[in-house]
Amino acid sequence: MKTRLAKVTQFAILSLLLIGIGIASTSTAAAQRRNRWDGYPNWGGSYQLRETALNAGYNEGTKEGRNDRGRNRYRNYTEFGAYNDATHDYSSRLGDRDLYRRYYRLAFERGYDTENQNNYNNRNDRN
């Protein structure tokens, strides 16, 4: 009788251990993906620098993209003063200005392309 009870106990402990390992591994994988939900690379800098630059760049890009879409045109990003300057909402308290500009420009491009999909890459598509 003791051997049967010992086997059942051993099976229960092993099962709980495997379930615990499974839960721990899924939460670890989720934690690793959690910081990359926005699809932008992380080149460093503070959270505030990155978020401010991405928000400012994306907002400006979408504004310019909507304007150009309304005029049925597509321009190169370098034709925009805001893209070239890339310091909208920047403050020296945020940190590295060049890093801010890098994030800003990337977000500007995504915002512009989101609002204005009549770009050169799609001009030969006949969907």
N, CA, C and O atoms as a DFTB+ gen file, in Angstrom:
508 C
 N C O
     1  1       0.811      -1.190       0.000
     2  2       0.000       0.000       0.000
     3  2       0.861       1.263       0.000
     4  3       0.534       2.245      -0.666
     5  1       1.960       1.230       0.749
     6  2       2.837       2.394       0.790
     7  2       3.482       2.642      -0.565
     8  3       3.693       3.795      -0.939
     9  1       3.791       1.615      -1.291
    10  2       4.434       1.806      -2.588
    11  2       3.483       2.470      -3.578
    12  3       3.905       3.319      -4.363
    13  1       2.214       2.096      -3.551
    14  2       1.239       2.722      -4.453
    15  2       1.063       4.197      -4.097
    16  3       1.006       5.040      -4.992
    17  1       0.979       4.519      -2.823
    18  2       0.860       5.904      -2.372
    19  2       2.113       6.695      -2.742
    20  3       2.015       7.853      -3.149
    21  1       3.264       6.094      -2.609
    22  2       4.521       6.759      -2.962
    23  2       4.578       7.056      -4.458
    24  3       5.048       8.121      -4.859
    25  1       4.103       6.126      -5.284
    26  2       4.106       6.332      -6.735
    27  2       3.149       7.456      -7.135
    28  3       3.481       8.279      -7.989
    29  1       1.979       7.493      -6.528
    30  2       1.002       8.547      -6.825
    31  2       1.554       9.905      -6.401
    32  3       1.418      10.884      -7.135
    33  1       2.167       9.972      -5.238
    34  2       2.762      11.217      -4.749
    35  2       3.888      11.666      -5.668
    36  3       3.983      12.844      -6.013
    37  1       4.726      10.744      -6.057
    38  2       5.845      11.057      -6.944
    39  2       5.320      11.576      -8.292
    40  3       5.862      12.541      -8.831
    41  1       4.295      10.959      -8.828
    42  2       3.701      11.388     -10.091
    43  2       3.107      12.797      -9.965
    44  3       3.265      13.621     -10.866
    45  1       2.436      13.065      -8.864
    46  2       1.821      14.377      -8.638
    47  2       2.885      15.466      -8.534
    48  3       2.723      16.547      -9.100
    49  1       3.959      15.190      -7.821
    50  2       5.040      16.172      -7.667
    51  2       5.702      16.440      -9.011
    52  3       5.964      17.593      -9.353
    53  1       5.972      15.396      -9.768
    54  2       6.597      15.543     -11.080
    55  2       5.692      16.334     -12.029
    56  3       6.173      17.180     -12.782
    57  1       4.405      16.067     -11.994
    58  2       3.452      16.791     -12.842
    59  2       3.413      18.275     -12.489
    60  3       3.430      19.125     -13.378
    61  1       3.362      18.583     -11.213
    62  2       3.357      19.988     -10.781
    63  2       4.650      20.696     -11.162
    64  3       4.631      21.868     -11.537
    65  1       5.756      19.999     -11.068
    66  2       7.052      20.567     -11.448
    67  2       7.073      20.902     -12.938
    68  3       7.518      21.985     -13.316
    69  1       6.606      20.005     -13.776
    70  2       6.572      20.252     -15.218
    71  2       5.624      21.397     -15.577
    72  3       5.932      22.205     -16.454
    73  1       4.499      21.468     -14.918
    74  2       3.561      22.572     -15.152
    75  2       4.203      23.901     -14.751
    76  3       4.062      24.898     -15.460
    77  1       4.900      23.918     -13.629
    78  2       5.587      25.129     -13.172
    79  2       6.655      25.579     -14.149
    80  3       6.784      26.774     -14.416
    81  1       7.423      24.646     -14.687
    82  2       8.454      24.990     -15.675
    83  2       7.803      25.568     -16.930
    84  3       8.299      26.541     -17.498
    85  1       6.706      24.976     -17.356
    86  2       5.998      25.482     -18.536
    87  2       5.498      26.898     -18.353
    88  3       5.628      27.727     -19.254
    89  1       4.930      27.181     -17.204
    90  2       4.423      28.528     -16.918
    91  2       5.566      29.528     -16.849
    92  3       5.452      30.633     -17.381
    93  1       6.656      29.162     -16.207
    94  2       7.802      30.063     -16.081
    95  2       8.411      30.372     -17.440
    96  3       8.798      31.514     -17.689
    97  1       8.504      29.398     -18.313
    98  2       9.121      29.638     -19.618
    99  2       8.251      30.526     -20.496
   100  3       8.789      31.336     -21.251
   101  1       6.937      30.409     -20.427
   102  2       6.085      31.268     -21.241
   103  2       6.099      32.707     -20.741
   104  3       6.041      33.635     -21.547
   105  1       6.174      32.910     -19.437
   106  2       6.215      34.280     -18.924
   107  2       7.553      34.932     -19.227
   108  3       7.605      36.146     -19.427
   109  1       8.636      34.169     -19.268
   110  2       9.944      34.712     -19.626
   111  2       9.953      35.138     -21.085
   112  3      10.460      36.210     -21.413
   113  1       9.408      34.323     -21.949
   114  2       9.349      34.667     -23.370
   115  2       8.488      35.905     -23.589
   116  3       8.831      36.758     -24.407
   117  1       7.388      36.011     -22.878
   118  2       6.521      37.181     -23.007
   119  2       7.225      38.439     -22.515
   120  3       7.052      39.511     -23.095
   121  1       8.007      38.323     -21.466
   122  2       8.734      39.480     -20.936
   123  2       9.775      39.964     -21.929
   124  3      10.027      41.166     -22.021
   125  1      10.378      39.060     -22.664
   126  2      11.372      39.459     -23.655
   127  2      10.718      40.188     -24.817
   128  3      11.321      41.110     -25.367
   129  1       9.521      39.813     -25.208
   130  2       8.827      40.475     -26.309
   131  2       8.156      41.770     -25.868
   132  3       7.895      42.639     -26.700
   133  1       7.879      41.912     -24.607
   134  2       7.105      43.040     -24.102
   135  2       7.736      44.379     -24.460
   136  3       7.016      45.329     -24.766
   137  1       9.046      44.478     -24.430
   138  2       9.705      45.753     -24.674
   139  2       9.816      46.097     -26.152
   140  3      10.267      47.193     -26.484
   141  1       9.424      45.209     -27.042
   142  2       9.560      45.469     -28.462
   143  2       8.213      45.504     -29.165
   144  3       8.138      45.190     -30.353
   145  1       7.182      45.863     -28.489
   146  2       5.851      45.825     -29.079
   147  2       5.662      46.853     -30.177
   148  3       4.839      46.642     -31.068
   149  1       6.392      47.953     -30.146
   150  2       6.151      49.023     -31.102
   151  2       6.831      48.819     -32.443
   152  3       6.556      49.565     -33.382
   153  1       7.703      47.841     -32.562
   154  2       8.342      47.560     -33.836
   155  2       9.501      48.473     -34.180
   156  3      10.069      48.351     -35.266
   157  1       9.866      49.372     -33.304
   158  2      11.007      50.247     -33.542
   159  2      12.239      49.672     -32.848
   160  3      12.123      49.052     -31.791
   161  1      13.409      49.873     -33.436
   162  2      14.621      49.381     -32.770
   163  2      14.924      50.188     -31.515
   164  3      14.449      51.313     -31.358
   165  1      15.704      49.612     -30.641
   166  2      16.120      50.320     -29.434
   167  2      17.609      50.597     -29.547
   168  3      18.434      49.713     -29.316
   169  1      17.947      51.824     -29.904
   170  2      19.343      52.218     -30.069
   171  2      19.927      52.804     -28.791
   172  3      21.051      53.306     -28.800
   173  1      19.193      52.747     -27.712
   174  2      19.681      53.277     -26.445
   175  2      18.996      54.581     -26.093
   176  3      17.986      54.950     -26.693
   177  1      19.550      55.269     -25.122
   178  2      18.946      56.499     -24.640
   179  2      17.865      56.200     -23.622
   180  3      17.481      55.049     -23.415
   181  1      17.386      57.252     -22.996
   182  2      16.355      57.071     -21.977
   183  2      15.017      56.732     -22.628
   184  3      14.804      56.965     -23.818
   185  1      14.141      56.185     -21.830
   186  2      12.791      55.874     -22.302
   187  2      12.098      57.147     -22.780
   188  3      11.427      57.152     -23.812
   189  1      12.269      58.219     -22.019
   190  2      11.604      59.474     -22.362
   191  2      12.132      60.045     -23.680
   192  3      11.351      60.551     -24.485
   193  1      13.438      59.971     -23.910
   194  2      14.015      60.452     -25.170
   195  2      13.416      59.678     -26.338
   196  3      12.963      60.262     -27.322
   197  1      13.421      58.365     -26.212
   198  2      12.940      57.501     -27.293
   199  2      11.464      57.752     -27.585
   200  3      11.083      57.937     -28.741
   201  1      10.637      57.758     -26.554
   202  2       9.200      57.938     -26.747
   203  2       8.858      59.323     -27.286
   204  3       7.988      59.459     -28.146
   205  1       9.541      60.352     -26.781
   206  2       9.272      61.711     -27.254
   207  2       9.626      61.838     -28.725
   208  3       8.857      62.400     -29.505
   209  1      10.786      61.320     -29.107
   210  2      11.219      61.398     -30.503
   211  2      10.301      60.593     -31.416
   212  3       9.919      61.063     -32.487
   213  1       9.948      59.386     -30.997
   214  2       9.077      58.552     -31.830
   215  2       7.697      59.180     -31.992
   216  3       7.144      59.184     -33.092
   217  1       7.143      59.707     -30.917
   218  2       5.822      60.343     -31.004
   219  2       5.856      61.598     -31.867
   220  3       4.996      61.791     -32.726
   221  1       6.855      62.452     -31.637
   222  2       6.942      63.698     -32.399
   223  2       7.181      63.410     -33.878
   224  3       6.543      64.017     -34.739
   225  1       8.082      62.503     -34.175
   226  2       8.377      62.167     -35.568
   227  2       7.191      61.535     -36.274
   228  3       6.870      61.897     -37.406
   229  1       6.546      60.600     -35.614
   230  2       5.395      59.925     -36.225
   231  2       4.256      60.912     -36.468
   232  3       3.640      60.902     -37.534
   233  1       3.978      61.760     -35.487
   234  2       2.893      62.733     -35.639
   235  2       3.166      63.698     -36.788
   236  3       2.271      64.001     -37.577
   237  1       4.395      64.175     -36.879
   238  2       4.741      65.095     -37.966
   239  2       4.697      64.377     -39.315
   240  3       4.239      64.944     -40.306
   241  1       5.167      63.148     -39.352
   242  2       5.134      62.371     -40.592
   243  2       3.716      62.104     -41.069
   244  3       3.432      62.203     -42.262
   245  1       2.826      61.767     -40.147
   246  2       1.435      61.516     -40.555
   247  2       0.773      62.796     -41.056
   248  3      -0.020      62.768     -41.997
   249  1       1.102      63.908     -40.426
   250  2       0.535      65.185     -40.872
   251  2       0.975      65.494     -42.306
   252  3       0.152      65.847     -43.151
   253  1       2.262      65.360     -42.571
   254  2       2.778      65.628     -43.918
   255  2       2.265      64.595     -44.924
   256  3       1.984      64.933     -46.074
   257  1       2.146      63.356     -44.499
   258  2       1.627      62.313     -45.381
   259  2       0.186      62.567     -45.793
   260  3      -0.179      62.374     -46.953
   261  1      -0.630      63.001     -44.841
   262  2      -2.030      63.338     -45.153
   263  2      -2.104      64.505     -46.131
   264  3      -2.895      64.490     -47.074
   265  1      -1.267      65.522     -45.895
   266  2      -1.255      66.678     -46.800
   267  2      -0.890      66.253     -48.218
   268  3      -1.546      66.659     -49.178
   269  1       0.145      65.445     -48.350
   270  2       0.578      65.020     -49.683
   271  2      -0.418      64.060     -50.327
   272  3      -0.613      64.101     -51.542
   273  1      -1.041      63.211     -49.545
   274  2      -2.054      62.305     -50.088
   275  2      -3.220      63.110     -50.653
   276  3      -3.765      62.767     -51.702
   277  1      -3.599      64.173     -49.962
   278  2      -4.672      65.035     -50.451
   279  2      -4.315      65.721     -51.756
   280  3      -5.196      66.061     -52.546
   281  1      -3.041      65.922     -51.983
   282  2      -2.565      66.537     -53.231
   283  2      -2.119      65.487     -54.251
   284  3      -1.631      65.825     -55.329
   285  1      -2.292      64.215     -53.899
   286  2      -1.927      63.084     -54.755
   287  2      -0.455      63.145     -55.187
   288  3      -0.131      63.035     -56.369
   289  1       0.412      63.322     -54.205
   290  2       1.844      63.341     -54.518
   291  2       2.618      62.629     -53.424
   292  3       2.127      62.404     -52.318
   293  1       3.827      62.290     -53.773
   294  2       4.736      61.650     -52.823
   295  2       6.077      62.350     -52.936
   296  3       6.607      62.532     -54.032
   297  1       6.616      62.739     -51.797
   298  2       7.909      63.425     -51.798
   299  2       8.937      62.622     -51.026
   300  3       8.605      61.789     -50.183
   301  1      10.176      62.892     -51.334
   302  2      11.282      62.304     -50.593
   303  2      11.293      62.924     -49.197
   304  3      10.997      64.107     -49.035
   305  1      11.630      62.131     -48.209
   306  2      11.623      62.626     -46.822
   307  2      12.514      63.849     -46.648
   308  3      12.195      64.747     -45.869
   309  1      13.623      63.886     -47.366
   310  2      14.585      64.984     -47.192
   311  2      14.049      66.316     -47.709
   312  3      14.692      67.349     -47.523
   313  1      12.893      66.312     -48.350
   314  2      12.282      67.560     -48.806
   315  2      11.531      68.279     -47.685
   316  3      11.054      69.398     -47.872
   317  1      11.429      67.643     -46.537
   318  2      10.702      68.232     -45.415
   319  2      11.678      68.847     -44.420
   320  3      12.631      68.202     -43.984
   321  1      11.427      70.088     -44.076
   322  2      12.268      70.753     -43.093
   323  2      12.234      70.071     -41.738
   324  3      13.258      69.969     -41.061
   325  1      11.058      69.604     -41.342
   326  2      10.923      68.926     -40.044
   327  2      11.755      67.650     -40.013
   328  3      12.334      67.317     -38.979
   329  1      11.820      66.939     -41.119
   330  2      12.614      65.706     -41.193
   331  2      14.106      66.028     -41.105
   332  3      14.852      65.353     -40.395
   333  1      14.531      67.053     -41.822
   334  2      15.951      67.421     -41.817
   335  2      16.396      67.954     -40.463
   336  3      17.479      67.621     -39.981
   337  1      15.557      68.780     -39.855
   338  2      15.891      69.340     -38.545
   339  2      15.769      68.278     -37.455
   340  3      16.678      68.111     -36.641
   341  1      14.665      67.571     -37.441
   342  2      14.401      66.437     -36.537
   343  2      14.620      66.756     -35.062
   344  3      15.139      65.930     -34.312
   345  1      14.224      67.955     -34.653
   346  2      14.377      68.319     -33.242
   347  2      13.065      68.796     -32.615
   348  3      13.075      69.343     -31.512
   349  1      11.947      68.597     -33.298
   350  2      10.652      69.011     -32.750
   351  2      10.425      68.311     -31.409
   352  3      10.557      67.091     -31.317
   353  1      10.088      69.066     -30.387
   354  2       9.863      68.588     -29.010
   355  2      11.144      68.152     -28.297
   356  3      11.070      67.597     -27.201
   357  1      12.314      68.388     -28.890
   358  2      13.564      67.990     -28.233
   359  2      13.914      68.977     -27.124
   360  3      13.697      70.182     -27.257
   361  1      14.452      68.453     -26.039
   362  2      14.979      69.253     -24.939
   363  2      16.306      68.628     -24.524
   364  3      16.455      67.407     -24.555
   365  1      17.250      69.444     -24.143
   366  2      18.563      68.913     -23.743
   367  2      18.452      67.995     -22.525
   368  3      19.338      67.175     -22.285
   369  1      17.375      68.130     -21.760
   370  2      17.173      67.238     -20.610
   371  2      16.931      65.792     -21.030
   372  3      17.126      64.868     -20.240
   373  1      16.504      65.600     -22.281
   374  2      16.246      64.243     -22.769
   375  2      17.533      63.460     -23.006
   376  3      17.567      62.240     -22.848
   377  1      18.583      64.170     -23.384
   378  2      19.848      63.471     -23.623
   379  2      20.405      63.754     -25.007
   380  3      20.260      64.856     -25.534
   381  1      21.036      62.756     -25.584
   382  2      21.772      62.847     -26.846
   383  2      20.886      63.338     -28.001
   384  3      19.907      62.691     -28.371
   385  1      21.253      64.488     -28.555
   386  2      20.467      65.088     -29.629
   387  2      20.522      64.266     -30.916
   388  3      19.509      64.133     -31.603
   389  1      21.681      63.717     -31.249
   390  2      21.802      62.914     -32.469
   391  2      20.958      61.644     -32.392
   392  3      20.358      61.229     -33.384
   393  1      20.917      61.038     -31.222
   394  2      20.092      59.848     -31.040
   395  2      18.612      60.209     -31.175
   396  3      17.838      59.467     -31.780
   397  1      18.231      61.343     -30.612
   398  2      16.854      61.826     -30.741
   399  2      16.496      61.988     -32.215
   400  3      15.426      61.561     -32.648
   401  1      17.383      62.600     -32.977
   402  2      17.138      62.828     -34.399
   403  2      16.993      61.515     -35.163
   404  3      16.193      61.414     -36.093
   405  1      17.756      60.535     -34.772
   406  2      17.693      59.226     -35.427
   407  2      16.321      58.571     -35.212
   408  3      15.700      58.079     -36.154
   409  1      15.865      58.576     -33.959
   410  2      14.531      58.037     -33.659
   411  2      13.439      58.843     -34.371
   412  3      12.511      58.270     -34.942
   413  1      13.554      60.155     -34.333
   414  2      12.564      61.044     -34.934
   415  2      12.406      60.748     -36.420
   416  3      11.289      60.606     -36.918
   417  1      13.529      60.657     -37.119
   418  2      13.477      60.435     -38.568
   419  2      12.856      59.085     -38.920
   420  3      12.074      58.980     -39.865
   421  1      13.205      58.071     -38.164
   422  2      12.626      56.755     -38.426
   423  2      11.105      56.792     -38.252
   424  3      10.371      56.255     -39.081
   425  1      10.644      57.414     -37.193
   426  2       9.203      57.502     -36.938
   427  2       8.514      58.398     -37.969
   428  3       7.385      58.118     -38.373
   429  1       9.178      59.467     -38.393
   430  2       8.626      60.339     -39.433
   431  2       8.360      59.527     -40.702
   432  3       7.290      59.631     -41.302
   433  1       9.338      58.725     -41.100
   434  2       9.197      57.906     -42.308
   435  2       8.007      56.956     -42.197
   436  3       7.221      56.821     -43.135
   437  1       7.884      56.307     -41.053
   438  2       6.761      55.366     -40.873
   439  2       5.421      56.093     -40.871
   440  3       4.449      55.624     -41.463
   441  1       5.380      57.233     -40.207
   442  2       4.140      58.003     -40.179
   443  2       3.750      58.508     -41.556
   444  3       2.582      58.447     -41.939
   445  1       4.725      59.006     -42.295
   446  2       4.456      59.510     -43.645
   447  2       3.937      58.387     -44.536
   448  3       2.941      58.554     -45.241
   449  1       4.609      57.254     -44.502
   450  2       4.210      56.122     -45.346
   451  2       2.873      55.517     -44.921
   452  3       2.154      54.962     -45.752
   453  1       2.539      55.618     -43.650
   454  2       1.243      55.120     -43.183
   455  2       0.105      55.939     -43.785
   456  3      -0.914      55.386     -44.200
   457  1       0.282      57.240     -43.828
   458  2      -0.772      58.122     -44.333
   459  2      -0.749      58.292     -45.844
   460  3      -1.780      58.581     -46.452
   461  1       0.407      58.118     -46.451
   462  2       0.536      58.340     -47.890
   463  2       1.175      57.119     -48.520
   464  3       2.399      57.019     -48.607
   465  1       0.350      56.206     -48.951
   466  2       0.882      54.971     -49.521
   467  2       1.076      55.053     -51.023
   468  3       1.340      54.035     -51.663
   469  1       0.954      56.234     -51.600
   470  2       1.207      56.434     -53.027
   471  2       2.682      56.709     -53.258
   472  3       3.043      57.654     -53.960
   473  1       3.526      55.887     -52.672
   474  2       4.956      56.163     -52.788
   475  2       5.558      55.482     -54.002
   476  3       4.892      54.718     -54.699
   477  1       6.822      55.769     -54.242
   478  2       7.511      55.255     -55.418
   479  2       7.565      53.737     -55.437
   480  3       7.570      53.141     -56.514
   481  1       7.604      53.105     -54.294
   482  2       7.672      51.648     -54.239
   483  2       6.390      51.007     -54.744
   484  3       6.418      49.877     -55.230
   485  1       5.278      51.699     -54.639
   486  2       3.991      51.122     -55.022
   487  2       3.470      51.642     -56.362
   488  3       2.375      51.261     -56.774
   489  1       4.209      52.484     -57.039
   490  2       3.651      53.123     -58.225
   491  2       3.397      52.157     -59.377
   492  3       2.590      52.458     -60.257
   493  1       4.064      51.007     -59.395
   494  2       3.840      50.034     -60.458
   495  2       2.831      48.963     -60.077
   496  3       2.530      48.086     -60.886
   497  1       2.310      49.019     -58.872
   498  2       1.310      48.041     -58.454
   499  2      -0.026      48.368     -59.115
   500  3      -0.432      49.529     -59.175
   501  1      -0.692      47.355     -59.598
   502  2      -1.983      47.553     -60.254
   503  2      -3.071      46.789     -59.532
   504  3      -3.916      46.168     -60.176
   505  1      -3.070      46.818     -58.220
   506  2      -4.060      46.059     -57.443
   507  2      -5.433      46.603     -57.643
   508  3      -6.391      46.088     -57.066
